[in-house]
């Protein structure tokens, strides 16, 4: 980083012909005449740069302070604390002592009979949901972008409305949609042979139900994000392509799609990670299924059970850390590859 | 139509592609909007009408204000004594979502700016940490957060929830992207040349061109806070008075005879689908207001700041 910054010095005047007078005058201005007469650009800028670098760095940390404080309280400390808790021994009725337990709680979690099942459950959902989600997000964002004017704006607005209903509201909406007699889809459910909510909300239907819920509530927000990426592309590119005879399809497939690749990667990353955090939907589906869905259907639910049912905090912490490692690994891989934080951007600075 | 000159930019003609595009978009929009209309209608219907199935298309025929008045008496009657838990839950959610949102703005604006436009040791690491924190699903951290709040004995209180919600790395990222795309480095350099300190540059140069991103961060954080479920579930379930509306509705669902006949039998109020829909609809009104306020910012494409022209 620092080596890179030294090379960055002439960014004020990246064109060679400016290095003469203009550069000199700007550097004199910046130092407000405190510098001795310069013998050459480089000689005069080095001490100044050091001083401004220092001020810049100090300013940055001051500006970052509130954020850093919250980062500590809401992420770093709890993560560290969870590590520490996970290494403790869980007190039991037989042996109420606590103390250092090593990796025992991790073994407790991994050997739990429900552990692998919870991951199989969420994979079974992600396999259906993620591809649909990505096609939906990108497809609809491209369609919206291909429709300038009031129609496109209205459609984008409509697509976003379910996104505003996320969480519990989306869930209640889906209870209504899934209800085999009260839903507007009731004829469909009855046709397929579902007579009661209990027949619909089963283990086997979980991937479909969750796909419906997650798609419905998630797609609109992501259309806006990807659309933002599309709007960031200069119009000249499209004009040029149109003049070259590109059809709307060519434009979408060959020009827009490659250009919004970073946004697509970002959407994929966030949604994949989202899959591991599923909690509300399976938790509440159990509630309305009269217990047909397991109480520890998703990994987060298993963690919740460890913490609140078994009061085994070390195991709950260990499971959180396992989930953390998984989601962080996904994060690291895609952050490095998504291109949103790639070298191009750094070089532009 | 086929006579219109091919390749003319902006020519309005009904090509197959255009018809297909509009058809697909309208069908998708209908699939998104009709269920919501039906659901809102449900909030205005009566349980009798719902059971009889005579309310017509999307139940719109059975809509009446009297039904709302009755349903509200049921929702508001929920709770010990005379009830009133529902309004308390909504109030709690408002407090948490607003305090959390304000904290998120206070933290994200300067941080996002510093990450985008200032150079300092550790910038890349922090940017990376922010991105990871943003990617990290917030429910993964709920148990560790619960353990932390439990350790200081603040489980069941509202303030830890609001503070935790103030950490909103997505907001920082949005601000970062905002300044990366709309505020050229030259503007920062110019401010420095004019003798502004780094802090003043943020307040006098960067903040005035941040209206759109302020709206975005405020909106997204308010929505995230309002709809957050797992965090309040873990931190506030123990204190019924301090629940938020999201976990409150869960309690209403649990008390509905539709899903739990035994619990419901012991209650004075009856919460069927119309009542649940109304409770949900009311809980969405603050989101609706925030959404309509922020709408023009959300829908605008590229920011037009001080830079343009």
Interface residues (C-beta under 8 A of the other chain):
Chain A: X1 X2 X5 X11 X12 X26 X29 X30 X32 X52 X53 X55 X56 X57 X58 X59 X60 X61 X62 X63 X64 X66 X67 X68 X69 X70 X71 X73 X74 X75 X77 X78 X79 X81 X82 X85 X140 X143 X144 X146 X147 X151 X153 X155 X156 X157 X158 X159 X160 X161 X162 X164 X165 X166 X167 X168 X169 X172 X173 X175 X176 X177 X179 X181 X182 X184 X197 X216 X220 X224 X227 X228 X231 X232 X239 X242 X243 X245 X247 X248 X249 X269 X270 X273 X274 X276 X277 X278 X279 X280 X284 X287 X288 X290 X300 X303 X304 X306 X307 X308 X313 X316 X317 X319 X320 X323 X324 X327 X328 X330 X331 X332 X334 X335 X341 X345 X349
Chain B: X7 X9 X17 X18 X21 X22 X24 X25 X26 X28 X29 X32 X33 X34 X35 X36 X38 X39 X42 X50 X53 X58 X59 X103 X106 X107 X108 X110 X111 X113 X114 X115 X118 X119 X120 X121 X123 X124 X126 X127 X128 X129 X131 X132 X133 X134 X135 X136 X137 X138 X139 X140 X141 X142 X143 X144 X145 X146 X147 X148 X151 X163 X164 X166 X167 X169 X172 X180 X181 X185 X186 X189 X192 X193 X195 X197 X198 X199 X201 X202 X223 X226 X227 X228 X229 X230 X234 X246 X247 X249 X250 X253 X254 X258 X259 X260 X273 X276 X277 X279 X280 X283 X284 X287 X288 X291 X295 X298 X299 X301 X302
